[in-house]
Amino acid sequence: MLTYSECAGLNVHELFIKIRKAYGDRPAFIWRSGDQIIRVSYEEFVGDVFEAAYHLDKKDFSGKRVIISGRNRYEEILYMYAAAVIGAVAVMTNFDMQLKAFQEELHRLEPVAIICDDEDRELLLDFEQMPDIQHISLMNQVWTAIPDDLSVINDRGFLDKTIDLEAPALMLMSSGSSGHSKWVVLPQRVFRPRDKTPSGCEQIILPLYHVAAICFINDNLCHGGCTYLSDIQSGIRDMGYFHPQIVIGVPSYLRLMMKKASAGILDLSCFEMVGSVGAPQDPEAARFFEHRGISSPSFYGMTETMGFVTYEDTEFAKPGSVGKIGDWNEVRISDYGEILIRGDHIMSGYYGDEVENALTEDGWLKTGDLGYIDEDGYLFLTGRIGNVIILSNGENINPEIIEHEISKCKAVEEIVISGENDFLVAHIICRQPGDSEIKAEVKKYIARYNKEAALPWRIQKIYFQEIPFERNELGKIKRNQF
Amino acid sequence: MDREMIEKLVLEHLKNVIDRDDIDLEMELLGEDGISSIEAMDLLSGLEKEFNIRISPRNLRRVVTVEDLCDLILEMS
């Protein structure tokens, strides 16, 4: 197992040379393609990454942004690392689950290439008109020819430059500490593995634009584990084929696993760990798995920290805590109670954002979370500075964006969005409270909004209120009343 | 496959996910009375196998009620 200290100071290219040498013929990735099971060894995987890197380098993509979008395919991982190897920036995303405005965001990034699934082809028409795009490619059709001389694809052959550890390598979207969506820029150094990451036969169901998926795949690779590629849609079915030891999911997915296991549809005998990320762990699900001898930790972290900051010490877990602070990062609490984090896995900043600086001058990330550290080094969360709603499916929703949208309905006097388990609810005061026609107008407006919105952003329930919302001394609505 | 058969099979799959008998075509698929977004992905997986189609989560944007889901499957099969 390659350790955190062994990987100090390595860029992605150097890390991959080490990985290939350490694990050679071991299986790196396994996935299902129809009725077939495909296996790729470490030797083959690193070879594929370097081959793709060779082509990206030939296209002169170094230092530029490449958008990668898919549905948890091997090729996405391949091109993410290939981009990082040559010093390009992999922007991991997915066209399925984002708001309509997402396309505008992608324009802002000025990408040089987009690599995506065949079924997203129609969405690319918009991008083809962008002058800066040198090449638009689809997965499986990206490279029509391999280099004539394969010997160029060796440990250093095609790269005559050294990529700096601070060079941007990866970009992921985050709701950010203030709740406004931003692109998090992660440099080469964030791929350094954490020794505490669970490794082994691990099934990935989280989407590859989710930082936890990338963090667990990366560290499993560095530790010589085998990653089964799957997704939320096929996850339960795939568990029957792969029999993984480890699965990491959002709390609502763990609840689904619990339900399937209770109904006899899912066999849990292979599992050693079912971990939770993205939102606080569901205590009932954690008890369910632990009762069956399966550890069920939760991991605290953010996109801005390239994954988790704490880990659960199974021998000495503390109820209410989000785990023990890992020795790969420093954590402290500011004078006003905010959790601050520093270390190799911290982002270098937000793309194009010069106004809001989430990092202090000496490199501490301001998380936006409030909390405290106890005498044993365990971290406890007590709240958030911003208004972000974290649903049990791990989605971070900025309520102000939706409130602004619904306020455009003339019948709405005031609106507050809040979260209930896995969905959003709207608390509304109408311009003429009690008027059923006005209420119907609001409902119609929200139904129209829902048709356009991505699933997690839909309003699933409306409460009409006739008394004014409670306000604080500054006149702002108190969100904690909902 | 005809519409009636699609409706029957979709309701059967949904009953397995939601574990309740009082479901019908007018019911909103997601939300308080329906299923969670994660359960929706699991439902899609079962329906894909049943009807031998590929339903992208993007297609779900058009779906509000169970009936909308049946329309989508009819269109794709």
Interface residues (C-beta under 8 A of the other chain):
Chain A: F95 D96 M97 E119 I232 Q233 S234 G235 I236 R237 V250 S252 Y253 R255 L256 S392 N393 E395 E420 N421 D422 F423 A447 N450 K451 E452 A453 A454 L455 P456 R458 Q460 K461
Chain B: E28 L30 G31 E32 G34 S36 S37 I38 E39 A40 M41 D42 L44 S45 E48 K49 R54 S56 P57 R58 L60 R61 R62 V64
